[in-house]
Amino acid sequence: MLEFKQYKRKGLSEMISFKEFVGEDISTVSVSEQDKLLSNEEFEQGYIARNPKNHNDLWYVAKKYFDDNLEPV
């Protein structure tokens, strides 16, 4: 059985709402298989995160995860 450990973030996360990302190339964004199952309405409520040290490294963050774990600075 896998033993996952808890880790706390050291820094800030850089994100933009998915609605603000419309018109950009979504194929450059990593999306988990689970998030691909969201309805279009749910998906559009999410966020696009980027690696602050590599702006080409983008991934999707579901609204529920964002709401449960993050808040604006």
C-alpha positions, 0 to 999 in steps of 0.5 A: 500500500502506498503511504502518502505524506503531507507537505505544506507549500513554501511559496505562492501559486500563480493562477488565472481563472480559466475564463480569462484563459479563453482564446489561449492554446489549451493544448499546452495545459496539463489536465488530469483524467479526472478533471477531463470528466467534469462538465463544461460548466464545471471545467470553466469554473476552474483555474490555470496554474503555472510554474513561476520558474517555467511559464510554459509549465501549465496545469488545470486546477479544479474550482473545488480544489482551489476553494478548499486549498487556496485563497488570493493574496 
